[in-house]
Amino acid sequence: MSNNFNQIKRDGVLFVISAPSGAGKTTLCKEIVDIIPGLRHSVSFTTRHMRKGEVDGVDYHFVDAQTFADMVAANAFAEWAEVHGNRYGTALATLDTARQSGCDLLLDIDCQGAVQLQTRQVQGVNIFILPPSMTELQRRLCERQTDSDAVIAQRLANARGEIAQAGWYDYWVFNDDFNLALEQLKSIIIAETCRASRYHGVVEDLLR
């Protein structure tokens, strides 16, 4: 066989990553996509307003409430949820295209969305990012200076419920030291893409 291991065709792997707000999930996801060749960040749809520095179609597909509702009615989402008063959803077409093209996809979603994927039996590798402590989580949320005190209190309350669901995820990454957390996430992704079960007909081709 002339192709090397990385060129052998296989279905793309879906990596589902969840965490409470302030745990560092977004930064980890952005960094890991730059590090691992072929890994792409899924672009979700949302009704929330665009933040400073964000780009439509890159960070999210920003749509109005009616457009989102129309997509829900058309069953266009693999998962969707309302979080902190805004709606977020992952289009079925996004996942199908990535899987069929062999593209590994990183899906940054909350616990509600991850549970929906499980219910729909969408195959993926589930990873939960944990903060070192609730005190540190609160410090990070305050340091961002993007939310009011009331919103921060709501996020902390929601975080407790989200962390309580971490037990059913396949992997945990503790984001105390960012570089170590990044290395752990990288190791998980590389190991999962090397699973023998993801490659079909490879041994048979080698033995021809």
N, C-alpha and C positions, 0 to 999 in steps of 0.2 A: 504494500500500500504506500503510495507516494505522499499522501497527506500526513502532516504531523497531528499530534493530539488535539491542538487547539483549532484545527481546521476541519475536524470530523463533524459532520452535520448531526445535530441533535435538536430536540425541542428546547426553546428558551425556558429558563427557570425564573419563577416569580418569587421575589424576596419581599415579604410583608413585614414592615417595620413600624412598631407602635411605641409610644411613650407618653407620659404626661407632659404638659406644657412646661418648658424650662429644663427638661432633662438633656437637651442638646441633640435631639434627634435630627433636626433639620441640618445643622452644621455637619454632623457625622455623615448624613446621606450625601450632601454636596461634595464632601471630601472624597468619599469612597468611590463615587462615580468617576472622579478625575484619576483615581489610582488604578482601577481595574478596567482593562480594555474590554470593550464590548458590553459593559454594564451601562444601562440607560435608566435615567430617572423618569418614572411615569408622571405624566402631567395630568392632574385631576381637574375636575370642574368645580367651581365654587361661586357662591353668591356674595361672598364677603368683598369688601372694598380692597382695591389694590393698595399695598403699603409702599412707602418710599423705597425705590430701588428695584421693585419687582417689575417683571415684564410679562405681559399677556402672552400666553402660548409657551412660555418658558417655565415660569414658576407655577402658574395655574392657567386654566382657561377661565377667565372671569366672565360670568354671564349674569343676566338679571333673574329675578325670582320666577318669572313666567317661563323663560327658556328652560330653566332647570326643571320646573314642574312638568313641562311638556316632555322632557326626556324621561322623567320618572314614569309618566303615563305610557310612554312608548316602550318601557322596559329596556331602556338603553344602558342602564347601569349594572355593573357587576355588584357594586355596593354603593350605598350612599347613606349619609347621616347628617343630622343637625347638631352642630357643636358650637357652643357659646353664641347661639342665636344665628349662626350662618350654616348654610348647607354645603356639603362637600361630596363629590361622587367620582367613581372611576368607571369610565365607559367600557362596556364589554368589548367593543371593537379594539380598544387599546391593548387589552390583554391577549385577545385572539391573534392580532397581527404580530405581536412580539413573540408569542409561543411558536407560531408557524414559521417565522423567519429565523428562529434560533437565537433571538435577542434576549439576554438576561435583563429582567426588568426589576427595578427597585420601586416598591410601592409604599409611600410614606402616608399611613392612615392611622386614625384613632381606633380604639378598641371596638367601638360599635361597628365600624366598617369591617374590621378583621373578623368579627363574629359572623357577619353576613356572608363573607367569603367562605367561611367554614360551613355555614348552613347550605350554601349553594354548591358545596363540594368542589370549590375552586382549589386546585392543587398549588401549594406554595410552601415556602420555608418561612416560618413565623419567628420573628426576632423581637424581643422587648428590651428597650433601653431603660435602665433604672438609674435614678439619681443616687448619690451616696447617702443622702438623708433628706428629710422633709425641710429641715432648717436651711440646707444648702439650696434646695429647690426654691424656697421662698426668696432667698437672697438673689438668685439668678433672675427670677421673675421681676423683682423690684429693680434690679440693675439694668434691665432692658429699657425701662422708661417708655414703654409703648402702651401700657394699660393703666387704668385708674385703680385705686385701692380696692374698690368694690369688685372689679374684674379679676384682680389678682386673688382676692379672697375666694371668688368663685372657682378659679382655676385650681387653687390648692385643694378645695373641697372635692372637685372632680378628680384630681390626681389620686386621692386616696381610693376612690372607687376603681380607677383604672389600674392602679398598682395591684389591687386585690385580684384582678383578672390575669395577672402575669403568669400564673401557674400553668395554663394550658399552652403557652407558647413553647416552641421547640428550643429556643436559645434565649439566654439572658446576657446582656452586656451592661456592666456597671460603669457609668460614665463619671468617674471621679477624676482620673487622669485621662485627658482627652486623647493623647497619643496612644496610650495603652488600649483604650476603648476602640480606637480606630484600627489598631492591629488585630484585635479580637474579632471585630466585624469583618475585616478583610479575610482572616483565616476561615471564618464560617462560610463566607461566600465562595472562596476558592475550593474548600473541601466539598461543598454541596454540588458545585459544577463538575467535580471529578467523580461523582457517584457512578459506579458501573451500570446501575439500572437506568441511567439517563441516556446511555449509548446503545443503540440497537443494531445488531449485525456487524459490529466492529470485529469481534473475535473471528467470526466466520470469514470475513473479508481478509483478515490477516493470514488465515490458514489456507487460503486458496492457492 
